[in-house]
Amino acid sequence: MLRLRVKAPFAAFRPLTAGSFRPTAPFLTPSAAYGLLLNVAAIEMRFDDGEEPMTLIASGLPSVEIALGALDQPEVQTLYQQLHNYPVGTTGKGRASETKGNKYNIQPIRREFLSDLDAYVCLRGNDELENRVRQGLTLGAEFRPEGKPRYGVPFLGDNSFLISVLQEESTAQPAFWFVRTDRANSVDHAHFCRLTVWIDRQNLSKTMTGTYSWRGQPLTDVPEEAWTLVPPTTVRS
């Protein structure tokens, strides 16, 4: 098992939403943790088929079990921003000349983000991926197993939200683990939430989420019910 400590002053893990309110999940999600691990391991998860307007997720990605723990609860903050876009129809066209070619429809939006994230990301069940993550942490940008540099730098939900600490921890501290729940036992746990496990960019109906709750007592060992397989068995190829 590999246990990573991830700390960041700001982070955002947004569900698929539209409109003037952009929420965030209350904690790091399994899907975001998986993307972070692949980035460190220099494994490209993006795929461009030359036809779809968006970048797709590649097939054949490595599977691994991920567990998430909070060493401290991040706080949900809110800020207001101006959203600039090209709307459908004629909304805002009266301002087009004033913006000199820029996006002319402007509206206020409310955006959530997390502050003071301090998390454990643990992985097991894939020794090869663990070794690649360790090498990526050690060598940084020099780690090029396929001869190509990894894409960008690690960030948490927004390319302005950079990580301050990303390291393996051999001495574990007690953490509040996010455990899988269902209708039968979710009422027995506090901090019930829904976290994204897998995102299908081509068919959003295949995007998968899981219901989790923050285990009430901090534990050093990872509870068995905290492990989540990513990608889920139904999407692996």
N, C-alpha and C positions, 0 to 999 in steps of 0.2 A: 504493500500500500504506500502511496505517496501522499503526503500532507503538505499543502501549500498555504502560506499565509498571504492574504491579499488585503492591502490597506489603500484607501483612496479618500481624499477630502470630499470628492463629489462623484456621484454615479447616477445612472438612470437606466431602468430596464422596462421599456414601454411595451404594453400590450398593443395589439393592432387596433387603433382607434382613429377616428377622424373628427374634426370639429374644433371648437375653440378651447377645449380642455384636453390636455395631454398628460395623463396620469403616469405613475411609475409603479411597478411592483414594489412591495415593501422590503425586498431583499434581492440579492443576486439570484438569478434563475438558473436552472440546470442547462438550458440552451445557451445562455450567455457564458456560463462557466466552461461549457464544451468548446465554444468558439475561442475562448481565451487559451485553453489548453492546446488547441490545434495551432493557434498563432505562435505560441512559444515553441511548439514542436516543429515549426516550419512545415506544416501540412496545409496545403491550399484547399479550402473547402468551397471556394467559389467556382462556378462553371458557367461559361457563356456559350450557348448553343448557336448564336448568330441569328436567332429568330425571335426569341422572347424579348420584350422591352426591358426586363429586369434581369439581374444576375441571379442565376439559379444556384442551388446547392448541389455539389458534386455527388456522384454515387460512389459506393465502395469505401466510404470513410470508416475509420476504425471505431469499433464499439468499445465502451468502457462504462463501468459503474461509477457514478459521481455522488458524493455526499457533501452537503453544505452545512456549515456551522457558523453561528454568530458569536464572536467574542464580546461584542457589545451591540446593542440595537441601534442601527442608524436612524436618524430623524428624517422625516419627510418634510421638505421645504417647498415653498411655492414662489414663483416669480411670474411677472407679467412681461410679455414681449409683443413686438409687432410682427405679424405674419404677413409676408409679401408673397403674392401668387398671381398667376394668370387664371382668372375664374372662367367657368363655363357660362356662356351668355354675354350679356352686356354690362354686368355689374362692375362699377368702378371705371368704366372706360373714359369718363369725363376727366380723370386724373392722368390718363396715359401720356399726354404731352408734357405734363409737369414732371414726370419721372424720367424723361429723356431716355426711353428705351428699356428701362428697368421694369420689374414686376409692379403693376400699378394698382392692384387690389390690396388694400392694407386694412387689417383688422387686428384688434387686441386678442391675445390668447393667454390662457393660464397654463403654465407648465410646471409639473412637479419634478423634483429630483431628490436624491438621498444625500445626506451629509454624514461624514465620519463613518464610512464603511470599514469594518474590520472583520474579516471573514476567513474561515478555513474552507478550502476546496480540496477534498480528498478524492483520490481515484484508485480503483483496484480492478483486477481482472484483465489487464492488458499490459504485460511486462514490457513489450516493445514500445508502447506509447509512453509509459513511465520513463524509460531510458531516454527517449527523445526529448521529453520535457526537461529532464535533468540536464541533458546536453545543451538544450536551448537556454536554460537559465545560466549555465556556466559560460557559454561562448557568446551569447547575445547575438548581435548582428553577424558575427563571423560564422555562425552555425548555418551551413548550407549543404544539407545532406544530399540534395538533388542538384547541386550546383547553382541554385537560385536563392536569392535572399528572401526572407519571409516578407509578407506584405505588411507595410506600415509598422506601427508600434502598438503595443497592447494598450487598450483603453476600455472604459466601462460604460458602454451605451451611447457615448457621444465622444467624438474625436477631440473635444476640449477637456474631457474628464480623464486625465491621465492617472496612472497608478503610482503611488509613492513607495509601496513596499510589495515585492513579489519574490518570495523565497521559500525554500523547503524548510520545514521545521521538524527537527528530530525529537525535541522535547515538547510534548503536547501540553496545552493548557485546557482547562475545562471550557466547553463551549455549549451554547444553546443550539441543538441540532434540529434542522427542519425534517420532520418525519412525514411520510405519506399517511394520509387519512382517508376515511370513507364515511358514508352516512351513518354507519353504525357506531363509530367512535370519535367523530370530529368534535362532538360536543364536550368531550372529556379533556380537550386540549385548548390552551389559549392561543391567540395570535393565528387564527385560521386564515389562510390566504390561498390564492391560486397562482401558480408559477408556470411559466412556459417551459415545456420540456423539449419540443421540437417545432421548428418553423418550416412550413412548406411554402415557398414563395410563388410557386406556379399554381398551386391549388390550396387556397387558404382554408378550405374545409378539412384538409388533412393536417393542419397545424394542431399540435397536441399540447394540452396543459394537464397539470396534476394538482390536486388539493393537498396542501401541506399545513402543518402547524408547528409552531416553535415549542419544542419540548421544554416544560416548565423548569426543570432543574439542569444546571450545567453539568456535563459529563465529559470526562477525558476521552473515553473510548467512543467510537462511532456506533450508535445503535443500528441494528440490522435493518430496521424499517426506514432508515434515513437514505439508503442506497437507491439510486435511480439509474436504470440502464439507458444510455444515450449512444447512438440513436435507438429509439424503441424498436423492439423486435419486428413490428409490423412494417417498418420503413427501411430496414436494412437490406442491402443488396450487394 
